[in-house]
């Protein structure tokens, strides 16, 4: 059984939710000055849970945050081999869509991109 986790969003950090079904959702802005600390904290908080789905739905990602997001994905994939990853983006947000495509292709990830109306 998963322990529910909730980290509120701020104007600089995304909201993080882990529900009892094993769905880890990260959504909002990621414009952190020290993204490594934030995403390491997320990894520490979800440790020991059975995560089945990672849903990423960013509205904005600062360039200095990208590697920390990729690191989070890789660390989760090490522990959860069958993890499903969905990169959601607003249907009109070409920048976030392109970022998802770049991350998927550059790191050879099995990640689905999903446009949201």
C-alpha positions as CSV (number, residue, x, y, z in Angstrom):
1,X,0.0,0.0,0.0
2,X,1.4,3.4,-1.0
3,X,1.7,6.2,1.5
4,X,-0.1,9.3,0.0
5,X,2.3,12.2,-0.5
6,X,1.5,15.8,-1.3
7,X,3.9,18.7,-1.8
8,X,2.1,22.0,-2.5
9,X,3.2,24.0,-5.5
10,X,4.7,27.5,-5.2
11,X,5.4,30.1,-7.8
12,X,8.7,28.4,-8.3
13,X,8.0,24.7,-7.7
14,X,5.5,22.1,-9.0
15,X,2.9,20.3,-7.1
16,X,3.8,16.7,-6.3
17,X,1.1,14.1,-5.6
18,X,1.5,10.3,-5.0
19,X,-1.8,8.6,-4.5
20,X,-2.6,5.1,-3.1
21,X,-2.8,3.7,-6.6
22,X,0.9,4.4,-7.3
23,X,0.4,7.4,-9.5
24,X,3.0,10.0,-9.1
25,X,2.0,13.4,-10.6
26,X,4.2,16.4,-10.9
27,X,2.6,19.5,-12.3
28,X,3.0,23.2,-12.6
29,X,6.1,25.4,-12.9
30,X,9.7,24.2,-12.3
31,X,11.7,27.4,-12.1
32,X,13.8,26.5,-9.0
33,X,17.1,28.0,-8.1
34,X,18.3,24.7,-6.8
35,X,16.3,22.0,-8.6
36,X,18.6,19.2,-7.5
37,X,17.6,19.6,-3.9
38,X,13.9,19.8,-4.7
39,X,13.9,16.7,-6.9
40,X,16.2,14.8,-4.6
41,X,13.6,15.5,-1.8
42,X,10.9,14.2,-4.0
43,X,12.8,11.0,-4.5
44,X,13.4,10.6,-0.8
45,X,9.7,11.1,0.0
46,X,8.4,8.6,-2.5
47,X,11.1,5.9,-1.6
48,X,9.5,2.7,-0.5
49,X,6.3,3.2,-2.4
50,X,5.2,1.1,-5.4
51,X,5.0,3.7,-8.2
52,X,3.4,2.5,-11.4
53,X,2.8,5.7,-13.3
54,X,4.8,9.0,-13.5
55,X,2.7,11.8,-14.9
56,X,4.5,15.0,-15.7
57,X,2.5,18.1,-16.6
58,X,4.6,21.2,-16.6
59,X,3.5,24.7,-17.5
60,X,7.0,26.1,-17.4
61,X,10.5,24.5,-17.0
62,X,13.5,26.6,-16.4
63,X,16.6,25.5,-18.4
64,X,18.5,24.8,-15.2
65,X,15.8,22.4,-14.0
66,X,15.8,20.1,-17.0
67,X,18.7,17.9,-15.9
68,X,17.2,17.4,-12.4
69,X,13.9,16.3,-14.0
70,X,15.8,13.8,-16.2
71,X,17.7,12.6,-13.2
72,X,14.4,12.1,-11.3
73,X,13.1,10.0,-14.2
74,X,16.2,7.9,-14.4
75,X,16.3,7.2,-10.7
76,X,12.6,6.2,-10.7
77,X,13.3,3.9,-13.7
78,X,16.1,2.2,-11.8
79,X,13.8,1.2,-9.0
80,X,10.6,0.7,-11.0
81,X,11.5,-1.1,-14.2
82,X,7.9,-1.2,-15.5
83,X,7.2,2.5,-14.8
84,X,4.9,4.1,-17.3
85,X,5.8,7.8,-18.0
86,X,3.4,10.3,-19.5
87,X,4.6,13.8,-20.5
88,X,1.5,16.0,-20.7
89,X,1.4,19.4,-22.3
90,X,-1.2,21.9,-23.2
91,X,-2.2,21.4,-26.8
92,X,-1.1,25.0,-27.6
93,X,2.2,24.8,-25.7
94,X,4.8,23.9,-28.3
95,X,7.7,24.7,-26.0
96,X,6.7,22.1,-23.4
97,X,5.8,19.6,-26.1
98,X,9.2,20.0,-27.7
99,X,10.9,19.7,-24.4
100,X,9.2,16.4,-23.8
101,X,10.2,15.2,-27.2
102,X,13.8,16.2,-26.7
103,X,14.0,14.5,-23.3
104,X,12.3,11.4,-24.7
105,X,14.6,11.2,-27.8
106,X,17.8,12.3,-26.1
107,X,17.6,9.8,-23.3
108,X,15.8,7.1,-25.3
109,X,12.9,6.9,-22.9
110,X,9.7,5.0,-23.3
111,X,7.6,8.0,-22.6
112,X,4.2,8.9,-24.0
113,X,3.5,12.6,-24.9
114,X,-0.1,13.6,-24.4
115,X,-1.7,16.9,-25.5
116,X,-4.3,18.3,-23.1
117,X,-7.1,20.5,-24.3
